[in-house]
Amino acid sequence: MKPRISGNEAAYVARESDRRRPVRLLASDGGDDVSVATVPSEAADQGRKAPPRVSKPSAHHDRCVAPTPDLESHRKQLREAFGNSMSDEFVDVLLGKLIEGLRPGSIETLEEATLNTALAIIYSMHPQSELHAFLAVQTVVAGFSGLRLLRASQQHLTQDYIDVYGNFAIKLLRLQNEMLQTFERCRQGSQRVVEVRYVHIHSGGQGVVGIISPSDRREGGGEE
């Protein structure tokens, strides 16, 4: 692999990134093949709520539409999934960043099922603020990117592919685990867990409470 990229390549990446915009959920115009979300009967019996989902008419672009004619209801579900946010603009930006991470190149594809799976994972993390939702999107993108590179390392079972792609896959999956820990610490806030242990000394017994550091020799110079 090349140790660095050229100026032309960097400019091309910057231009491609600048073309991507926030993704706003659109209403179904009736002409697309829009699927309807279904909830398994087992989940409904347990009182579980279905995660939000979107419909992608094409895997080659970022356009997303509501899976049912009730557009406002689906926008509300997305706001709840992204940290109970009150801002539709925040949801549009994060949805766009999620799609960018899952489909980093303009020539790549992103299937509807993959995007809805990512949304379901974010929903299962229960972010409670915009910051939590931002960390959740980062975590999901890192995990999917790691799986993508892990797959690339197995396309040609040669040492070069395994070393290069496999190494980056391991780094991304480790980063995902670190982000999960950061997410949990951020959600728990500054709470601390203090463990209290009780020592019972019965009648006639002796005990010492404190930090004891035994010396190697006694005062008289003799061995203990």
C-alpha positions, 0 to 999 in steps of 0.5 A: 500500500502507498504510505500516503495519497496524492494531492489530486486524490485528496481533492477528489475525496474532498469533492465527493464528500462535499456532495453528500448532504443531510438526508430528509425523510420524504413522503411516499409519492405512491410510485415507489415500491414501498414496503410496510413495517411488520412487527413479529407477534412474539415482540408484540406480545411482550410489549416491545416496540418496533424500531423506526425504519425507512424505505430506500427506492434505490441502493445507489443513492441516499434518497429515503422515503417513509414506508407508509403514507404517515410521514409525520409519524415516521419522522417522530419515530426517527427523532425518538431513535436519535436521542429523543431530539426535538430537531428535525435538522439534527435527525436529517444530518445524523441520518445523512452521516449514517448513510455516508458511513455505510455507503462511503463511496458514490459508486457503492451501494447501500441496501434498504435492509442494511440501513434499517438494521443500523437504525434498529441497532441505534434504537436498541442502544436507547440514546437519551440525548443528541450526544448519545445519538451522535456516539451511537452513530459513530459506534454503528459506522465503526462496526459495519466498516470493520465487518466490511474490511473483514470481508475484504480480507477473505476475498483473496486468501493471501497473506497481503489481503489478510495482513492489510484488510484484516489489520484494519478490521481488527482496529475498527472492531476494537474501536467499536468496543471502546466507543460502546464503553464511552457511550455507557460512561456518557449515559451513566454520567458522573455516577460512582459505585461505592462498595461497602463491606461490613466486618463483624468482630465477635466477643473476645476477637481482635481486628484492625481496620486500615492499611497495613504495611508490614516492615521487613525487619523489626526495630531491633534489627532482628528478622521478623 
